[in-house]
Amino acid sequence: MKIKFLGTGTSQGVPVIACKCDVCKSYDFKDNRLRSSVLIEINGQNLLIDAGPDFRQQMLREDIERLDAVLLTHEHKDHIGGLDDVRAFNYVMKKACDIYAEKRVLQALKREYAYVFADFKYPGIPEMQLHSICEETFFINQIPVTPIRVMHYKLPILGFRLENFAYITDTNNIIEFEKLKNVDVLVLNALRKEKHISHFNLSESLEVINKIKPKMAFLTHISHLMGKHTYEEKFLPENVFFAYDGLSIELINNTIEVIHLSENPKS
């Protein structure tokens, strides 16, 4: 299994529009963060978790040529705002894009993309095949996916586990801790150092990681208020890292290989 971080930023991304802080003005590519999303390559399939407003840019940057399914954590715009561009994969793969989400999220898609589901189909619109999921394990082309119930303040949303990899973002309360037992790699949101109403801050994320005890953990959904990547990472536990756009992880048997970028990924 290979995990590629397509984006590791918050709903505003980093840099933030009109912000003059040191992080937003940083020349370090690790401080430039598109909206959070990961691509999982497993058993010859490309599975995407969340498709925010930067979806098109992320697909072009990583030269993605096929997309087998999209899993959605929840319906906020920074997680679904790029779905119009699945039309490219409709053409390449000659089928509708399979999208997996909770019923509430699917209903939001029908509102946000009403033209896709209208009786009159305008030529060239994206094609989406919606699949309703709950908290039970489901299969995508024989690949088991286990949803993990978490809370985004008062909004129930989902994280996902595939084999010994788990991805959780936009939460400040994990309900189903038992589903995270024995994960090798955990990706978890850490918005900033200060407490937040709907996201784990850095210290809260580290407490969760210490409880779960994965072999490695990567922090995502990071805001400009966290500080500069290279400086702040020095203070993390030895098995915890700030993710950044373009970072890859490969899980092969019981080994974990982290593939770091030495230079700015293609924009």
N, C-alpha and C positions, 0 to 999 in steps of 0.2 A: 504494500500500500504506500502511495506517495501523497503527501498533503502539500499543497501550494497555497501560501497566503496571498490572496489577490488584493486584499485591503485589510487594514488593521486600525482604521480610524473611527471616530465617532460619527454621529449624524451630520456634522458640519464638515468632517474631514479635517486634515491638517496639511497646509496652513488654512486657517480660518479667514474668510473674507474680511478684509479691512483691518486685520489684527497686525500689530507691529511688535509683538513679543519676540523674545529670542528664539523660541521654538519655531514659530511661524516664519521667521526670517532666516532660519538655519539653512546652510548649504549642504548639510549632511542628508543624503537621500533617505536615511533611516528615520528622519523626522518628518518626511512627507508621507502622509497616510490617506489613502482612498477609503471609502466606506467599507466596513468589515464584510469579508466574504472569504470562503476557502473553496478550493477545488480538490476533490479526492479522486485519485486514480486507483481503482481497485478491480481486479479480475477483468481487465480490459475495458472497464466502464469509467466514464467521467461523470462524477456526481458533484453538483454544485450546492453549497449551502448559502442561501440568500443571494439575491440579485438586485443590488441597490442602484442608485443613479450612475455609478461609475462602471456598471456592468460592461458596456461596450468597450470602454478604454481598457479594462482588465482583460477581456478576451483578446483584444488586439495585441496588447503588450506581451501576453504569454503565448500568442500564436495558437490559440485553441481552435481545433478543427472539428471537434464533435462534442456534443453535450447530450448525455443519456437521460439525465433527470435533474430537476431542481427541487431541493428541500428548503422549505421556508420555516424559519423560527417563529416569525410573527408578521403582522401586517403593517408595521410602521414604514413610512416611505423610504427610509434609508436601507430597507431590506427588500423592498419589492419594486422600487422605482425604475429599474432598468429592464423590466420584463418585456417591454415592447420589442427589444432587440433580439429576442429569441427567434424572430422571423428568419434570421440568417441561418440558424440551425434547422429550421423547418425545411429550408431549401436544400441544405447540404445533406441532411439525413432523410429527407423525403417523408417526414411524418410530423405530427404535432409534438410539441414539447411536453413531456410528462412532468407535472408539477405536484408535489406532495406537501400537504399542509392540513392543519385542523379545519374543521367545517367553518368556523368563524373567519379564518383567514381566507378561505376560498370565497366566501361571501364578499369579503372586502375586495378581492381581485375582480369579482364580477361588477362591483361598483366602480373601481378605479379604471378598469379596462372594459367598460361597458360595450364599446364598439367591437371588441373581440367576441363577445357572447350575444350580440344582437341578432335578431332574425335575419336582417339584411346584412350580408357579409361584404364589406367594402373590399375591393381587390387589393391584395398586398398586406392585409392585416396579419399579425402573428397568429399562429394556431397553438392553442394550449389544451392539453388533456389533463383535467383536474382529478386528483385522487385524494379522497378524504382519509386522514389518519387520526389516530387517537394516541393513547399512551402505550399501546401494545406493539410489540415488535412486528414489523412488516417486511416485505421483501421487494427489492428492485432487481429484476433479472437475476433472481436467486441469491442476491446479496442481502443478508439480514441487516436491518437498521432498527435500532432501539431508541425510541423517543425518551427524553428525560424531562419530567415536569419541573419547571422552575417558575419563579414569579418575577415579573418586571414591574415592581411596585405592586399595584393591584391587578395587573394584567397577567393572566396565566399564559406562558409561552413554552416553547420546547427547545431543549438542546438535543443533540443526537450522538449516539455511540455506534461505531462500526468497528467490530472486533475489539482491539484493545486501545482504540483511539476515541476520545470524547471531545465534543465541541459545544461550549456553552457561552452564550453572549447575552448582553442586555438583562442581567439579573442581579438581584440583591438578596435572593432567597432560593436555595436549592431544596426542593421538596423531596425528590427521589434520590437520596444519597446512595441507597443500596445498589442502584444501577451503575454506580461509578466504581464499584469494588474491582480491584485488580487492573485498572486501566494503566497502560504503560505511558501514554502521552495524553495529557489534559490541556485543552485550550480553554482559557477562562477570561472573562472580561475584567478589566481593571481601569476604570475611567480616569481617576486622578488620585491625589493623595488625600484630599479633603473628602469628608463623607458626602454622599449623594443620596437623594430620595429613592432612586430606582435602579442604581448600578452599584456593584461592589466598588469600593475604593481600593487602593493598593494593599493596605493592611488587612482588609477583610478578605481579599482574594488570597493573600498569603496564608491566612488562617485556614481557609477552605483547602488549599493545596496541602498544607501540613496535615490536615485531617484525612484527606484521601490518599496521600502519599504515592503519587504516580512516580515513575522513574524520571520523567521530565515534564515540565509544565511551561506553557507559553502564554503570555498575557496579550490580550487583544482589546479592540474597542477602546483605544487609548486617546485621550484628548491632549491638546497642547498644554494643559495645566499640569500634566505629569512631569514635565521637564524634558531635557534633551536625552535622547535614547542612550547614547554612548556613556554619558556621565551617570545617569540614574541606574543603569544596569549593573554598575559596580557594586551596588548595595543590595542586590537580590541574593537569595540563597543560591548555592552552587548548581542546583538542578532546575532553577527557574530563570526564564529569559523573557525579555520583551520581544514579541514577534514584530516583524516589519514587512512591508510589502515586497514580495518576491522571494521571501524565505521559503525553503522547502524542507520537509522532513520525510524520510523514508523508513518504514517499518518492515523489516525483513526477518521473519522468524522471531527471535527474541532480541534482535539488535535494532538500535535506533541510530540512524545517520542524519545529522543536521547539515544541510547544504547551504552555506552562507554565500551571500553575494559580495564580491569584492569591489563592485562598482555599481553605479546607478542603473536600475533596470530600465529597459526601453520605455519611454513615455508614450 
